[in-house]
Structures are given as structure tokens and as C-alpha cells.
Amino acid sequence: MHIYEIIRRPVVTEKSYDAADFDNSYTFEVDMRANKHEIGDAVETAFKVRVENVRVMVMPAKTGRRGRRVVVRKPKWKKAIVTLVAGDNIQLFEGV
């Protein structure tokens, strides 16, 4: 898998902004097939920073009801929280 296929988009929420400010942690939606090592290498290559820790979780699908049927409104996706070495930051999240 190519490095630029691993990171899909940054997760932009109030909680992710607080984590970026206080813990130097950045949240991304990543490819379901990617593992921690690949995610860390992709962030280091794309943003030219040093990664200290990577935490990964699979967010469950969102379901809804249509009469008696249960349908999937949003598919499941993988979220990665990447902690950077002190002193490094990603400009994508700064000043927004």
C-alpha cells in the first residue's frame, strides 16, 4: 500500500483540537488495511515529523431503521491517534 493511500483525512472535532493543543496528538481517518507501523511511517513521511506513539481503533458502523429493517447509514472506519515527539507539530491543525 502506498504511503499516501494510508491517511484519508484528518478528523476535525473539538476533542481532536484539544488533544493537538495539550497532548501533541493528531487524529486521522486511515485505511482499514493499515497497521500501526504503516500509519506511523505515513505520518512521518507526509508531514516530516517524528512519531512517538500510534493508537488505532475501528469505529463501528452507524445503523438506522427503515420500518422493520435495520440498514447501515455509514460504514465502519478506522481512526488513528498519532502522538508526536515534543517540539514537532502539524501545520494542518494550527491556526484554524
C-alpha distance (Angstrom), angle and dihedral (degrees) to the residues before:
residue distance angle dihedral
M1 . . .
H2 3.81 . .
I3 3.80 117.4 .
Y4 3.80 94.0 -120.4
E5 3.83 91.6 52.6
I6 3.80 92.0 60.3
I7 3.82 99.5 65.2
R8 3.79 110.4 58.7
R9 3.81 103.6 173.9
P10 3.79 141.9 -35.1
V11 3.79 116.4 -96.1
V12 3.81 105.1 -123.2
T13 3.79 111.9 -160.5
E14 3.79 135.5 128.5
K15 3.78 89.9 -104.5
S16 3.82 92.7 52.7
Y17 3.83 90.9 49.4
D18 3.81 90.6 51.6
A19 3.81 90.6 49.4
A20 3.80 90.2 50.2
D21 3.80 91.5 51.2
F22 3.79 100.4 42.6
D23 3.84 107.0 24.1
N24 3.83 101.1 26.5
S25 3.85 87.1 -123.3
Y26 3.80 123.5 141.6
T27 3.80 126.3 -162.2
F28 3.80 124.5 -142.0
E29 3.78 138.0 174.2
V30 3.80 105.6 -125.6
D31 3.79 138.1 -174.2
M32 3.82 114.5 -78.8
R33 3.83 91.6 -126.5
A34 3.82 95.5 54.2
N35 3.80 122.0 103.9
K36 3.82 130.3 -154.8
H37 3.80 95.8 -91.3
E38 3.80 93.3 50.5
I39 3.81 91.7 47.1
G40 3.79 92.3 50.6
D41 3.82 92.2 48.8
A42 3.81 91.3 47.6
V43 3.82 93.2 52.2
E44 3.80 91.7 46.3
T45 3.80 91.9 50.2
A46 3.81 98.2 41.6
F47 3.81 98.4 44.8
K48 3.84 101.1 23.9
V49 3.82 94.6 -125.9
R50 3.81 134.6 124.5
V51 3.81 117.5 -106.9
E52 3.79 119.5 -143.3
N53 3.82 102.3 177.7
V54 3.82 139.1 2.3
R55 3.80 124.3 -158.1
V56 3.80 119.2 -171.4
M57 3.79 131.7 -165.9
V58 3.80 135.5 170.2
M59 3.77 112.4 -130.0
P60 3.82 112.5 -144.1
A61 3.78 124.8 -116.3
K62 3.79 118.0 -94.6
T63 3.78 112.4 -123.1
G64 3.78 132.5 -163.6
R65 3.76 138.2 -174.2
R66 3.78 127.2 -111.3
G67 3.78 103.4 -178.6
R68 3.79 105.3 -58.7
R69 3.78 94.6 -18.7
V70 3.77 124.4 95.4
V71 3.80 111.3 -143.3
V72 3.79 131.6 -174.7
R73 3.80 110.7 -115.3
K74 3.83 96.2 179.5
P75 3.80 125.8 15.1
K76 3.79 122.9 -125.4
W77 3.80 117.4 -88.3
K78 3.79 139.4 -173.1
K79 3.79 122.8 -112.7
A80 3.81 125.1 -163.4
I81 3.79 125.8 -164.3
V82 3.80 108.8 -158.5
T83 3.81 119.9 -163.9
L84 3.79 115.4 -157.0
V85 3.79 130.2 -151.1
A86 3.81 113.8 -92.0
G87 3.79 110.6 -84.4
D88 3.82 96.3 28.5
N89 3.79 122.0 101.7
I90 3.79 138.8 168.2
Q91 3.81 114.5 -118.6
L92 3.80 91.5 -149.9
F93 3.80 89.7 77.2
E94 3.82 98.9 36.4
G95 3.80 120.9 98.2
V96 3.80 97.9 5.3
